[in-house]
Amino acid sequence: MKTFKGHPRVRGFSKDDNDSRYKIHRKIRYRNIDCKIFAKRRTIIIPIEMTELHPLLLELIKDYGHKIQTEAFIKETI
């Protein structure tokens, strides 16, 4: 059975799609890309200072329907 990439408006993904999506999540954590990923909400939170998106983040947006959101508050260091 041939599977296709999931569309953002489609609720479910195949098992292979989920495996490849979570593999991208692991690569992002391994490379220490400055972002927070909420997998079940399909949301990526990036710092306000970030000017360019990493290609792995772009892949999540285009292929898996993730949304980008900037941080609302500046982190305070005490």
N, C-alpha and C positions, 0 to 999 in steps of 0.2 A: 504494500500500500504506500503510495507516494504522499508525503506530507509537505505542506507549504508553510512558510513563515506565518506566524499569527498576525492578524491585523489588529490595530489598537481598539477598534470597535467590537471585535469579537471577544467574548468573555474568556474562552478557554484556549489553552495551548496544548500541543501534543507533549508527550513525555520527552521526546528528543529536543523540542523547542525549549522546554524548561531546563533540561540539562545544559544546553548550550548557553542559555541566559545566566544560569548560576555559575557557569564556568567563567563568563565575562566578569561577574561580580567578584569571583576569587582573584582574577587577574588584576582588577582595580585595587583590591586590598593589598595584594602582593607588591604592586608598584607604588604604593603609598600615595595615590592620587588624592588630593585634598578635597574630599566630598563625603557626604553621608548618603547611603542608599537605603531606602525603605522598600524592600522587595515586594511585600504584599500590596502596598499602596502604589507601587511603580513610580516612586518619586525620588529624585536626586536633588540633594541640597548642596549648593556650591557657595563658596565665599564670594562676597561682593567684589573683591579685588581680582577675581579670576577673569582674564580677558579672552582666553581661548579655551575651547573645550577639547579634551583629549579624544582621540578617535574611538576609544572604547566606549566613552560616554555617548558619543554620537551614534554608535551602533545600537546601544540600548534604546535611544530615542527613536531612531528610524525603524528598527526591526521589531521592537517589543513594546512600543507605546509608552515609554517612561516620560515623565514630565520633569522639567528643570525648574527649580525654585532657588532664589538667593536667600542667604541668611538675613533674617529681619533685624537682628541685634548684633552689635559688635561684642566680641568676647572681651571681658575685662580681666586683666591680670593683676593680682594683688600680691 
